[in-house]
Amino acid sequence: MTISRSEIMSRVKGKNTQPEITVRQMLRALGYPGYRLHRKDLPGKPDIAYIGRHKAILIHGCFWHGHDCKHGSRKPKDNADYWLKKITRNQERDANNLKALSDLGWKVLVVWECEIKDGEQLSTRLKEFLA
């Protein structure tokens, strides 16, 4: 029994992914609770937003957002033209959202999926960003 591409893609989550959950757990452990999730009133609906601090954290999947790492630079084998265009659109949208947040006075930290593996380094980045 084979699973269709459509079925596979329908299982890809947009919210509450494992990387998001890991970062949220880390923030609570560091003593930074009080964030809000997926604020629709902010450009790009940041994954994590500290409203009073005007700080947002975006957690990006390396493949989906075209990160320059071994996972993000991997080229799709099937329907490559479609996926490369989609990733390019995602990158353009991300850049627009970062600019819009900045224009509103928000500081933004982008956490890439591949960075979550090094918990100590990520912990340091989160503390510096939120200090």
C-alpha positions as CSV (number, residue, x, y, z in Angstrom):
1,M,0.0,0.0,0.0
2,T,1.5,3.3,-1.0
3,I,0.6,6.6,0.5
4,S,0.0,9.5,-1.9
5,R,1.9,12.7,-1.8
6,S,-1.3,14.5,-0.9
7,E,-1.8,12.2,2.2
8,I,1.8,12.8,3.3
9,M,1.5,16.6,3.0
10,S,-1.8,16.7,4.8
11,R,0.0,15.2,7.8
12,V,2.6,18.1,7.9
13,K,1.6,20.3,10.8
14,G,1.8,24.1,10.8
15,K,1.4,24.7,14.5
16,N,2.6,23.0,17.6
17,T,5.4,21.1,15.8
18,Q,8.0,19.2,17.8
19,P,10.6,22.0,17.3
20,E,8.1,24.6,18.6
21,I,7.2,22.5,21.6
22,T,10.9,22.0,22.4
23,V,11.6,25.7,22.2
24,R,8.6,26.5,24.5
25,Q,9.8,23.9,27.0
26,M,13.2,25.5,27.0
27,L,11.7,29.0,27.5
28,R,9.8,27.9,30.5
29,A,12.8,26.1,32.0
30,L,14.8,29.3,31.5
31,G,12.2,31.3,33.4
32,Y,10.6,33.0,30.4
33,P,6.9,32.0,30.6
34,G,4.1,34.5,29.6
35,Y,4.4,34.2,25.8
36,R,1.5,34.1,23.4
37,L,1.3,31.6,20.5
38,H,0.5,32.3,16.8
39,R,-0.8,35.8,17.2
40,K,-3.0,36.5,14.2
41,D,-2.8,40.3,14.8
42,L,1.0,40.3,14.0
43,P,2.6,39.9,10.6
44,G,3.4,36.3,9.9
45,K,1.6,35.0,13.1
46,P,4.9,34.5,15.1
47,D,5.2,31.1,16.7
48,I,6.0,32.8,20.1
49,A,5.4,36.4,21.0
50,Y,6.2,38.3,24.1
51,I,3.7,41.2,23.8
52,G,5.1,43.5,26.5
53,R,8.7,43.1,25.3
54,H,7.8,43.4,21.6
55,K,9.9,40.3,20.9
56,A,8.9,37.5,18.7
57,I,10.4,34.1,18.0
58,L,9.9,32.3,14.7
59,I,10.7,28.6,14.5
60,H,11.4,27.6,10.9
61,G,11.8,24.2,9.4
62,C,15.0,24.0,7.4
63,F,13.5,22.4,4.3
64,W,10.3,24.5,4.1
65,H,12.1,27.8,4.6
66,G,15.2,27.1,2.6
67,H,17.8,27.3,5.3
68,D,21.5,27.1,4.3
69,C,22.2,23.8,6.0
70,K,22.3,20.1,4.9
71,H,18.5,19.7,5.5
72,G,17.5,23.0,3.9
73,S,19.7,22.8,0.9
74,R,18.5,19.4,0.0
75,K,16.7,19.5,-3.3
76,P,13.4,17.6,-3.7
77,K,13.4,14.7,-6.2
78,D,9.8,14.7,-7.1
79,N,8.1,17.7,-8.6
80,A,11.2,19.7,-8.0
81,D,10.1,22.8,-9.9
82,Y,7.0,23.2,-7.8
83,W,8.8,22.7,-4.5
84,L,11.6,25.1,-5.4
85,K,9.1,27.8,-6.3
86,K,7.2,27.1,-3.1
87,I,10.3,27.4,-1.0
88,T,11.3,30.6,-2.8
89,R,7.8,32.0,-2.1
90,N,8.2,31.0,1.6
91,Q,11.5,32.9,1.8
92,E,10.0,36.0,0.2
93,R,7.1,35.9,2.6
94,D,9.4,35.4,5.6
95,A,11.5,38.4,4.6
96,N,8.3,40.5,4.2
97,N,7.1,39.4,7.6
98,L,10.4,40.2,9.3
99,K,10.4,43.7,7.8
100,A,6.8,44.3,8.8
101,L,7.5,43.2,12.4
102,S,10.6,45.3,12.5
103,D,8.6,48.3,11.2
104,L,6.2,47.8,14.1
105,G,9.1,48.0,16.5
106,W,9.4,44.3,17.2
107,K,12.7,42.4,17.6
108,V,12.6,39.0,16.0
109,L,14.7,35.8,16.6
110,V,14.6,33.1,14.0
111,V,15.3,29.6,15.3
112,W,16.0,27.0,12.7
113,E,15.0,23.4,13.2
114,C,18.7,22.3,12.9
115,E,19.7,24.6,15.8
116,I,17.4,22.8,18.2
117,K,19.8,19.9,18.5
118,D,22.4,22.0,20.3
119,G,20.3,22.8,23.4
120,E,23.1,24.7,25.2
121,Q,23.8,27.0,22.3
122,L,20.1,27.6,21.7
123,S,19.5,28.3,25.4
124,T,22.2,30.9,25.3
125,R,20.7,32.6,22.2
126,L,17.3,32.6,23.8
127,K,18.6,34.2,27.0
128,E,20.5,36.9,25.1
129,F,17.5,37.7,23.0
130,L,15.1,38.0,25.9
131,A,17.4,39.7,28.4
